[in-house]
């Protein structure tokens, strides 16, 4: 599924750390807190490979102006609205990566996508971040679908060792696929990968029978490399019509 002729997002992926920031959408489970361990493991895989990681938590609502003054973390909406904010990369504290609440910012980006298209929303999202950063946008599948329709970007769907995990994952897959994104399953179980094979098989079978979709499943030990290869990049460029669009990066090594 990573053949150059069939993967429309391939040209948006870049391997150079000197290039622009990249985005990897991540579908949050119905109970987002249950996905944080999974999310931090993904961030850790990227950090261990020398990548700077920013997590934008689209399930957490940004604080108001008064609360920000008391030391609340910078939220996505403010970063989108304040042109003086840029080159975000490292947290101010000793944390391993920057984590930003982003529910209100995600809503604003969905409105941008509806009015001007997904490429413009993508460019706007990535504008505040430093070159080489990988932004993990952790958000409900419907939010990702409304912001990035038609981009055919890879979107990771957690499969967790929890009740209703198969229903959760299939619901995300269905929404993402219906919006023109390319969902992939990413199972994580404390008891080992084999513990989740029945859940993965169930979701994969449902996707094949009901959606006509052949789903990939990424083992945890491959997340770092696959996530880097799948992150999409954008850069705001204004032509004579004032359109902000996508910039095609040099192709990187893709998984077959």
C-alpha positions as CSV (number, residue, x, y, z in Angstrom):
1,X,0.0,0.0,0.0
2,X,3.0,2.2,0.0
3,X,3.7,2.0,-3.7
4,X,4.4,5.4,-5.3
5,X,1.7,5.1,-7.8
6,X,-1.0,4.4,-5.3
7,X,-0.1,6.4,-2.2
8,X,-1.2,10.0,-2.9
9,X,0.3,11.3,0.2
10,X,3.8,10.0,-0.6
11,X,4.9,13.3,-2.1
12,X,4.0,15.1,1.0
13,X,6.4,13.1,3.2
14,X,10.0,14.3,3.8
15,X,12.9,12.7,5.5
16,X,15.1,15.8,6.1
17,X,15.2,17.2,9.5
18,X,15.9,20.6,7.9
19,X,12.5,20.5,6.2
20,X,9.2,21.7,7.6
21,X,7.4,20.1,10.6
22,X,5.4,17.0,9.9
23,X,2.0,15.8,11.1
24,X,0.9,12.4,12.1
25,X,-2.8,12.1,12.9
26,X,-3.7,9.7,15.8
27,X,-7.3,8.7,16.5
28,X,-8.1,8.9,20.2
29,X,-10.2,6.2,21.8
30,X,-13.7,6.9,23.2
31,X,-12.1,7.3,26.6
32,X,-9.0,9.4,25.7
33,X,-7.2,8.9,29.0
34,X,-7.0,5.2,28.2
35,X,-4.9,6.0,25.1
36,X,-2.2,8.2,26.8
37,X,0.1,5.3,27.6
38,X,-0.1,4.3,24.0
39,X,0.5,7.9,22.8
40,X,3.5,8.4,25.1
41,X,5.0,5.2,23.8
42,X,4.7,6.4,20.2
43,X,6.3,9.8,21.2
44,X,9.1,7.9,22.9
45,X,9.8,5.8,19.8
46,X,10.2,9.0,17.8
47,X,12.3,10.7,20.4
48,X,14.6,7.7,20.7
49,X,15.3,8.2,17.0
50,X,16.4,11.7,17.5
51,X,13.1,13.4,16.5
52,X,11.6,16.3,18.3
53,X,8.0,15.5,19.2
54,X,5.0,17.8,20.0
55,X,1.7,16.2,21.2
56,X,-1.4,18.3,20.4
57,X,-4.2,16.8,22.5
58,X,-7.4,17.6,20.7
59,X,-9.3,16.0,23.5
60,X,-8.2,18.6,26.1
61,X,-9.6,22.1,26.0
62,X,-7.3,25.1,26.1
63,X,-7.4,27.4,29.1
64,X,-8.8,30.9,28.8
65,X,-6.7,34.1,28.9
66,X,-6.9,34.5,32.6
67,X,-5.9,31.0,33.3
68,X,-2.9,31.2,31.0
69,X,-1.5,34.0,33.1
70,X,-1.4,31.6,36.1
71,X,0.9,29.2,34.3
72,X,-1.4,27.0,32.3
73,X,0.3,25.4,29.2
74,X,0.2,27.1,25.9
75,X,-2.8,25.9,23.9
76,X,-3.1,25.3,20.2
77,X,-5.7,28.0,19.6
78,X,-3.4,30.7,21.0
79,X,-0.5,29.4,18.9
80,X,-2.7,29.6,15.8
81,X,-3.9,33.2,16.6
82,X,-0.7,34.8,17.8
83,X,1.8,35.4,14.9
84,X,4.6,36.0,17.3
85,X,4.5,32.4,18.4
86,X,6.8,30.2,16.2
87,X,9.5,27.6,16.1
88,X,7.8,25.6,18.9
89,X,9.8,22.5,19.6
90,X,11.0,21.9,23.2
91,X,9.0,22.3,26.5
92,X,10.1,24.9,29.0
93,X,10.3,22.4,31.8
94,X,12.2,19.1,31.8
95,X,9.6,17.1,30.0
96,X,10.7,14.9,27.2
97,X,8.3,16.6,24.7
98,X,5.9,19.5,24.4
99,X,2.3,18.7,25.1
100,X,-0.4,21.2,24.1
101,X,-4.1,21.1,24.8
102,X,-5.9,21.7,21.5
103,X,-9.7,21.1,21.4
104,X,-10.5,24.7,20.6
105,X,-7.7,25.0,18.1
106,X,-8.9,21.8,16.4
107,X,-12.4,23.2,16.0
108,X,-10.9,26.3,14.4
109,X,-8.9,24.2,12.0
110,X,-12.0,22.2,11.1
111,X,-13.7,25.5,10.2
112,X,-10.7,26.4,8.1
113,X,-10.9,23.1,6.2
114,X,-14.6,23.6,5.6
115,X,-14.1,27.1,4.2
116,X,-10.7,26.8,2.4
117,X,-9.8,23.1,2.2
118,X,-7.7,20.6,4.1
119,X,-4.3,21.7,2.7
120,X,-4.9,25.2,4.1
121,X,-5.9,23.8,7.5
122,X,-2.8,21.6,7.5
123,X,-0.5,24.5,6.7
124,X,-2.1,26.6,9.4
125,X,-1.7,23.8,12.0
126,X,2.0,23.3,11.3
127,X,2.9,27.0,11.0
128,X,3.8,27.5,14.7
129,X,6.2,24.6,14.9
130,X,9.9,24.3,14.2
131,X,11.5,22.5,11.3
132,X,11.9,18.8,11.8
133,X,9.3,18.5,14.5
134,X,6.7,15.7,14.3
135,X,3.3,16.8,15.6
136,X,1.2,14.0,16.9
137,X,-2.4,15.3,16.7
138,X,-4.3,13.1,19.2
139,X,-8.0,13.7,18.5
140,X,-11.4,11.9,17.9
141,X,-11.6,10.4,14.5
142,X,-14.4,12.7,13.4
143,X,-12.3,15.7,14.2
144,X,-9.4,14.4,12.2
145,X,-11.8,13.5,9.4
146,X,-13.3,17.0,9.3
147,X,-9.9,18.7,9.3
148,X,-8.0,16.5,6.8
149,X,-10.6,15.2,4.3
150,X,-9.2,13.8,1.1
151,X,-5.5,14.0,2.0
152,X,-5.0,10.2,2.0
153,X,-2.7,10.8,5.0
154,X,-1.8,7.9,7.3
155,X,-3.7,8.0,10.6
156,X,-2.8,5.7,13.4
157,X,-5.6,3.9,15.2
158,X,-4.7,2.5,18.6
159,X,-5.9,-1.1,19.5
160,X,-5.8,-1.4,23.2
161,X,-6.2,-4.3,25.6
162,X,-9.4,-2.9,27.0
163,X,-13.2,-3.5,26.8
164,X,-14.8,-2.3,23.6
165,X,-11.4,-1.9,22.0
166,X,-12.5,-3.6,18.7
167,X,-15.6,-1.4,18.4
168,X,-13.6,1.7,19.2
169,X,-11.0,0.9,16.6
170,X,-13.4,-0.1,13.9
171,X,-15.5,3.1,14.5
172,X,-12.3,5.2,14.0
173,X,-11.3,3.2,10.9
174,X,-14.7,3.7,9.3
175,X,-14.8,7.5,9.9
176,X,-11.2,8.0,8.7
177,X,-11.6,5.9,5.6
178,X,-14.9,7.6,4.7
179,X,-13.1,11.0,4.8
180,X,-10.4,9.9,2.4
181,X,-7.7,9.2,5.0
182,X,-5.7,6.0,5.3
183,X,-6.1,4.4,8.7
184,X,-3.6,1.8,10.1
185,X,-4.0,-0.2,13.2
186,X,-1.4,0.0,16.0
187,X,-1.9,-2.6,18.7
188,X,-0.4,-2.3,22.1
189,X,-0.9,-4.8,24.9
190,X,1.0,-5.1,28.3
191,X,0.8,-8.8,27.9
192,X,2.5,-8.8,24.5
193,X,1.4,-8.3,20.9
194,X,-0.2,-11.8,20.6
195,X,-2.8,-10.9,23.2
196,X,-4.4,-8.4,20.8
197,X,-4.3,-10.6,17.6
198,X,-8.0,-11.6,17.9
199,X,-9.0,-7.9,18.2
200,X,-6.8,-6.9,15.3
201,X,-8.2,-9.8,13.2
202,X,-11.8,-8.8,14.1
203,X,-11.3,-5.2,13.1
204,X,-9.4,-6.1,9.9
205,X,-12.1,-8.6,8.9
206,X,-14.9,-6.1,9.4
207,X,-13.0,-3.4,7.4
208,X,-12.5,-5.9,4.5
209,X,-16.2,-7.1,4.5
210,X,-18.0,-3.8,5.1
211,X,-15.6,-1.2,3.8
212,X,-13.7,-3.1,1.1
213,X,-10.5,-1.9,2.9
214,X,-7.3,-3.9,3.4
215,X,-6.0,-2.6,6.7
216,X,-2.4,-2.6,7.7
217,X,-1.3,-3.3,11.3
218,X,1.9,-1.8,12.6
219,X,3.8,-3.7,15.3
220,X,5.0,-1.5,18.1
221,X,8.7,-2.0,17.4
222,X,8.2,-0.4,13.9
223,X,6.3,2.7,15.0
224,X,9.3,5.0,15.1
225,X,10.3,4.4,11.5
226,X,6.9,4.1,10.1
227,X,5.6,7.2,11.8
228,X,8.5,9.2,10.4
229,X,7.9,7.8,6.9
230,X,4.2,8.6,7.1
231,X,4.2,12.2,8.6
232,X,2.9,14.7,6.1
233,X,4.4,18.1,5.6
234,X,3.0,21.5,4.4
235,X,4.3,24.9,4.0
236,X,2.4,28.1,3.6
237,X,3.1,29.6,0.2
238,X,1.0,32.5,-1.2
239,X,0.5,32.7,-4.9
240,X,-1.1,35.5,-6.9
241,X,-4.5,34.3,-5.6
242,X,-3.5,34.2,-2.0
243,X,-3.8,30.4,-1.7
244,X,-1.9,28.6,0.9
245,X,-1.1,25.1,-0.3
246,X,1.0,22.0,0.1
247,X,4.6,21.7,-0.8
248,X,5.8,18.4,-2.0
249,X,8.8,17.1,-0.2
250,X,11.4,14.7,-1.5
251,X,10.2,11.2,-1.3
252,X,11.5,9.1,1.6
253,X,11.9,5.4,2.1
254,X,8.5,3.9,2.2
255,X,7.3,0.6,3.7
256,X,5.9,-2.0,1.4
